[in-house]
Amino acid sequence: PSMPMSRLQLPYANWDEYFATLSKATRKDLRRKFRKAERAPKIEMEVVTDITPLLDEIYPLYLAVHERSPLKFETLTKDYFRGVAERMPDRARFFIWRQNERIVAFSFCLVCGEAIYDECIGLNYSVALDLHLYFYTLRDIIAWSLQQRLKYYYSNPLNYEPKLHLDCELVPLDLYITHTNPLLNLIFRRVIKYLGPTRHDPVLQRFPNAHEL
Protein backbone atom coordinates (compact mmCIF):
# COMPACT_ATOMS: atom_id res chain seq x y z
CA PRO A 1 0.00 0.00 0.00
CA SER A 2 1.14 3.49 -0.93
CA MET A 3 0.37 6.64 1.04
CA PRO A 4 -3.41 6.96 0.49
CA MET A 5 -5.47 9.84 -0.75
CA SER A 6 -8.30 11.10 1.41
CA ARG A 7 -11.93 11.73 0.52
CA LEU A 8 -14.68 13.82 2.02
CA GLN A 9 -18.25 13.16 0.97
CA LEU A 10 -20.25 16.35 0.40
CA PRO A 11 -23.95 15.68 1.02
CA TYR A 12 -24.34 19.17 2.48
CA ALA A 13 -26.06 22.33 1.28
CA ASN A 14 -23.22 24.64 2.32
CA TRP A 15 -20.13 25.00 4.49
CA ASP A 16 -22.10 25.80 7.65
CA GLU A 17 -24.08 22.57 7.39
CA TYR A 18 -20.88 20.54 6.97
CA PHE A 19 -19.12 22.49 9.74
CA ALA A 20 -21.91 21.59 12.18
CA THR A 21 -21.15 17.87 11.71
CA LEU A 22 -17.56 18.20 12.99
CA SER A 23 -16.61 17.51 16.58
CA LYS A 24 -16.92 20.29 19.13
CA ALA A 25 -13.15 20.45 19.61
CA THR A 26 -12.53 20.72 15.86
CA ARG A 27 -15.14 23.45 15.45
CA LYS A 28 -13.63 25.44 18.30
CA ASP A 29 -10.12 25.11 16.86
CA LEU A 30 -11.20 26.12 13.36
CA ARG A 31 -13.19 29.13 14.60
CA ARG A 32 -10.08 30.36 16.40
CA LYS A 33 -8.00 29.95 13.24
CA PHE A 34 -10.55 31.68 11.02
CA ARG A 35 -10.93 34.61 13.42
CA LYS A 36 -7.21 35.26 13.26
CA ALA A 37 -7.31 35.42 9.46
CA GLU A 38 -10.39 37.60 9.49
CA ARG A 39 -8.72 40.16 11.78
CA ALA A 40 -5.93 40.58 9.22
CA PRO A 41 -6.27 42.65 6.03
CA LYS A 42 -8.98 41.17 3.82
CA ILE A 43 -8.15 38.02 1.86
CA GLU A 44 -9.93 37.66 -1.47
CA MET A 45 -10.29 34.51 -3.58
CA GLU A 46 -10.71 34.01 -7.30
CA VAL A 47 -10.91 30.87 -9.42
CA VAL A 48 -9.28 30.76 -12.86
CA THR A 49 -8.68 28.08 -15.48
CA ASP A 50 -5.53 29.64 -16.98
CA ILE A 51 -2.68 30.16 -14.54
CA THR A 52 -0.09 31.17 -17.17
CA PRO A 53 -0.15 34.94 -16.46
CA LEU A 54 0.43 34.25 -12.75
CA LEU A 55 3.04 31.48 -12.98
CA ASP A 56 5.97 33.62 -11.86
CA GLU A 57 4.04 34.55 -8.71
CA ILE A 58 2.54 31.20 -7.77
CA TYR A 59 5.41 28.86 -8.60
CA PRO A 60 7.68 29.98 -5.72
CA LEU A 61 4.74 29.39 -3.35
CA TYR A 62 4.37 25.83 -4.64
CA LEU A 63 8.11 25.21 -4.19
CA ALA A 64 8.01 26.60 -0.65
CA VAL A 65 5.41 24.00 0.38
CA HIS A 66 7.06 21.21 -1.58
CA GLU A 67 10.49 21.77 -0.05
CA ARG A 68 9.03 21.99 3.44
CA SER A 69 7.58 18.48 3.30
CA PRO A 70 9.77 15.74 4.83
CA LEU A 71 8.34 13.20 2.35
CA LYS A 72 8.32 14.33 -1.28
CA PHE A 73 6.87 13.05 -4.51
CA GLU A 74 7.79 14.44 -7.92
CA THR A 75 8.58 18.16 -8.26
CA LEU A 76 6.11 19.77 -10.64
CA THR A 77 7.43 22.32 -13.15
CA LYS A 78 6.12 25.58 -14.55
CA ASP A 79 5.54 23.79 -17.85
CA TYR A 80 3.37 21.24 -16.04
CA PHE A 81 1.01 23.91 -14.69
CA ARG A 82 1.02 25.70 -18.06
CA GLY A 83 0.28 22.46 -19.89
CA VAL A 84 -2.62 21.52 -17.61
CA ALA A 85 -4.19 24.94 -18.14
CA GLU A 86 -3.81 24.67 -21.92
CA ARG A 87 -4.92 21.04 -22.34
CA MET A 88 -7.59 20.69 -19.64
CA PRO A 89 -9.37 24.04 -19.28
CA ASP A 90 -12.64 22.20 -18.70
CA ARG A 91 -11.22 20.47 -15.60
CA ALA A 92 -8.39 22.63 -14.26
CA ARG A 93 -9.28 25.07 -11.50
CA PHE A 94 -6.69 27.32 -9.92
CA PHE A 95 -7.78 28.96 -6.67
CA ILE A 96 -5.93 32.20 -5.95
CA TRP A 97 -5.99 34.08 -2.64
CA ARG A 98 -4.74 37.66 -2.47
CA GLN A 99 -4.08 39.98 0.43
CA ASN A 100 -3.30 43.62 -0.35
CA GLU A 101 -3.15 42.57 -4.04
CA ARG A 102 -0.32 40.10 -3.30
CA ILE A 103 -0.89 36.38 -3.87
CA VAL A 104 -0.51 34.64 -0.52
CA ALA A 105 -1.84 31.19 -1.46
CA PHE A 106 -2.97 29.12 -4.41
CA SER A 107 -4.36 25.65 -4.93
CA PHE A 108 -4.44 23.57 -8.09
CA CYS A 109 -7.51 21.34 -8.42
CA LEU A 110 -9.10 19.15 -11.07
CA VAL A 111 -12.86 18.78 -11.40
CA CYS A 112 -13.94 15.41 -12.79
CA GLY A 113 -17.61 14.50 -12.86
CA GLU A 114 -19.01 15.01 -9.37
CA ALA A 115 -15.62 15.18 -7.68
CA ILE A 116 -12.91 17.74 -7.11
CA TYR A 117 -9.30 16.62 -6.68
CA ASP A 118 -7.10 18.97 -4.66
CA GLU A 119 -3.71 18.31 -6.25
CA CYS A 120 -1.30 20.74 -4.61
CA ILE A 121 -1.08 23.97 -2.67
CA GLY A 122 1.29 26.92 -2.55
CA LEU A 123 1.69 29.23 0.44
CA ASN A 124 3.53 32.43 1.25
CA TYR A 125 5.08 31.47 4.57
CA SER A 126 5.63 35.06 5.61
CA VAL A 127 1.90 35.06 6.49
CA ALA A 128 0.64 31.49 5.97
CA LEU A 129 1.40 30.06 9.41
CA ASP A 130 0.26 33.10 11.34
CA LEU A 131 -3.05 33.27 9.43
CA HIS A 132 -3.57 29.48 9.24
CA LEU A 133 -3.95 29.73 5.49
CA TYR A 134 -3.99 25.96 4.98
CA PHE A 135 -7.33 25.74 6.79
CA TYR A 136 -8.58 29.03 5.36
CA THR A 137 -8.00 27.85 1.79
CA LEU A 138 -9.44 24.41 2.50
CA ARG A 139 -12.64 26.00 3.80
CA ASP A 140 -12.96 28.09 0.64
CA ILE A 141 -12.43 25.11 -1.67
CA ILE A 142 -14.99 22.97 0.13
CA ALA A 143 -17.48 25.85 0.20
CA TRP A 144 -16.95 26.43 -3.54
CA SER A 145 -17.37 22.70 -4.24
CA LEU A 146 -20.68 22.68 -2.37
CA GLN A 147 -21.85 25.69 -4.37
CA GLN A 148 -21.04 23.74 -7.55
CA ARG A 149 -23.06 20.76 -6.22
CA LEU A 150 -20.03 18.47 -6.27
CA LYS A 151 -20.36 15.25 -4.26
CA TYR A 152 -16.77 14.43 -3.28
CA TYR A 153 -13.62 16.28 -2.27
CA TYR A 154 -10.37 14.34 -2.75
CA SER A 155 -7.04 15.38 -1.29
CA ASN A 156 -3.61 14.11 -2.21
CA PRO A 157 -1.47 11.99 0.15
CA LEU A 158 0.27 13.27 3.33
CA ASN A 159 -0.70 15.78 6.02
CA TYR A 160 -3.24 13.36 7.51
CA GLU A 161 -3.79 14.88 10.95
CA PRO A 162 -6.11 17.73 9.88
CA LYS A 163 -7.90 15.45 7.39
CA LEU A 164 -8.70 13.04 10.20
CA HIS A 165 -10.37 15.79 12.23
CA LEU A 166 -12.27 16.99 9.15
CA ASP A 167 -13.93 13.55 8.93
CA CYS A 168 -12.20 12.47 5.75
CA GLU A 169 -11.82 8.80 4.90
CA LEU A 170 -8.81 7.12 3.33
CA VAL A 171 -8.72 6.17 -0.34
CA PRO A 172 -6.15 3.38 -0.74
CA LEU A 173 -3.51 3.57 -3.46
CA ASP A 174 -1.25 0.72 -4.49
CA LEU A 175 2.46 0.61 -5.25
CA TYR A 176 3.69 -1.95 -7.76
CA ILE A 177 7.39 -2.72 -7.37
CA THR A 178 9.70 -5.21 -9.04
CA HIS A 179 13.46 -5.59 -9.00
CA THR A 180 15.35 -5.68 -12.28
CA ASN A 181 16.95 -8.94 -11.14
CA PRO A 182 14.30 -11.71 -11.20
CA LEU A 183 16.23 -13.80 -8.66
CA LEU A 184 16.20 -11.00 -6.11
CA ASN A 185 12.44 -10.77 -6.46
CA LEU A 186 12.13 -14.08 -4.62
CA ILE A 187 13.56 -12.34 -1.55
CA PHE A 188 12.00 -9.00 -2.32
CA ARG A 189 8.51 -10.52 -2.29
CA ARG A 190 8.98 -11.60 1.33
CA VAL A 191 10.32 -8.32 2.71
CA ILE A 192 8.28 -5.80 0.72
CA LYS A 193 5.44 -5.79 3.24
CA TYR A 194 7.86 -4.42 5.85
CA LEU A 195 8.98 -1.59 3.56
CA GLY A 196 5.56 -0.13 2.82
CA PRO A 197 5.39 3.58 3.73
CA THR A 198 1.99 3.34 5.41
CA ARG A 199 3.48 1.27 8.25
CA HIS A 200 5.41 4.28 9.48
CA ASP A 201 2.61 6.86 9.74
CA PRO A 202 0.78 6.45 13.07
CA VAL A 203 -2.00 8.89 12.13
CA LEU A 204 -3.22 6.60 9.35
CA GLN A 205 -4.17 3.92 11.86
CA ARG A 206 -6.63 6.31 13.53
CA PHE A 207 -8.86 6.59 10.46
CA PRO A 208 -12.06 4.50 10.64
CA ASN A 209 -11.24 2.66 7.40
CA ALA A 210 -7.49 2.19 8.01
CA HIS A 211 -8.02 -1.57 7.75
CA GLU A 212 -8.60 -1.12 4.00
CA LEU A 213 -4.98 -0.14 3.36
NORLINBEL-V409550 format. One record per backbone hydrogen bond with DSSP energy under -1.0 kcal/mol. NH is the residue of the N-H (numbers start at 1). CO is the residue of the C=O. E is the energy in kcal/mol with one decimal. If there is no record, write none. Layout:
BEGIN
nh & co & e
NH & CO & E
NH & CO & E
END
This chain:
BEGIN
nh & co & e
2 & 173 & -2.7
5 & 171 & -2.1
6 & 155 & -2.2
7 & 169 & -2.9
8 & 153 & -2.8
10 & 151 & -3.0
18 & 14 & -1.8
19 & 15 & -3.4
20 & 16 & -1.8
21 & 18 & -1.7
22 & 19 & -1.4
27 & 23 & -2.6
28 & 24 & -2.3
29 & 25 & -2.2
30 & 26 & -2.6
31 & 27 & -2.5
32 & 28 & -1.8
33 & 29 & -1.9
34 & 30 & -2.9
35 & 31 & -2.4
36 & 32 & -1.5
37 & 33 & -1.5
38 & 34 & -2.4
39 & 35 & -1.5
44 & 98 & -2.7
46 & 96 & -2.3
48 & 94 & -2.5
54 & 51 & -2.0
55 & 52 & -1.4
57 & 54 & -1.1
58 & 54 & -2.5
59 & 55 & -2.5
62 & 58 & -1.9
63 & 59 & -2.4
64 & 60 & -1.9
65 & 61 & -1.6
66 & 62 & -2.6
67 & 63 & -2.8
69 & 65 & -1.0
81 & 77 & -1.7
82 & 78 & -2.5
83 & 79 & -2.7
84 & 80 & -2.5
85 & 81 & -2.0
86 & 82 & -1.9
87 & 83 & -2.8
88 & 84 & -2.4
91 & 88 & -1.5
92 & 88 & -3.1
93 & 109 & -2.6
94 & 48 & -3.3
95 & 107 & -2.8
96 & 46 & -3.1
97 & 105 & -2.7
98 & 44 & -2.9
99 & 102 & -2.7
102 & 99 & -1.7
104 & 97 & -2.5
105 & 97 & -1.3
106 & 122 & -2.1
107 & 95 & -2.0
108 & 120 & -2.5
109 & 93 & -2.9
110 & 117 & -2.1
111 & 91 & -2.3
112 & 115 & -2.7
115 & 112 & -1.8
116 & 152 & -2.1
117 & 110 & -3.2
118 & 154 & -3.2
119 & 108 & -2.0
119 & 117 & -1.0
120 & 108 & -1.4
122 & 106 & -2.8
123 & 61 & -1.4
124 & 104 & -2.5
127 & 124 & -1.9
128 & 124 & -2.5
131 & 127 & -2.3
133 & 128 & -2.3
136 & 132 & -1.9
137 & 133 & -3.0
138 & 134 & -1.8
139 & 135 & -2.3
140 & 136 & -1.7
141 & 137 & -2.3
142 & 138 & -2.4
143 & 139 & -2.6
144 & 140 & -2.4
145 & 141 & -2.5
146 & 142 & -2.2
147 & 143 & -1.9
148 & 144 & -1.7
149 & 146 & -1.2
150 & 145 & -2.6
151 & 114 & -2.8
152 & 114 & -1.7
153 & 8 & -2.4
154 & 116 & -3.1
155 & 6 & -2.6
156 & 118 & -1.4
164 & 160 & -2.2
165 & 161 & -1.5
166 & 162 & -1.2
167 & 164 & -1.3
168 & 163 & -2.4
169 & 7 & -2.8
171 & 5 & -2.8
185 & 181 & -1.0
186 & 183 & -1.2
188 & 184 & -2.9
189 & 185 & -2.3
190 & 187 & -1.0
191 & 187 & -1.4
192 & 188 & -1.9
194 & 191 & -1.8
195 & 192 & -1.3
199 & 196 & -1.2
200 & 197 & -1.4
201 & 198 & -1.2
206 & 203 & -1.8
207 & 204 & -1.5
210 & 207 & -1.8
212 & 209 & -1.9
213 & 210 & -1.7
END
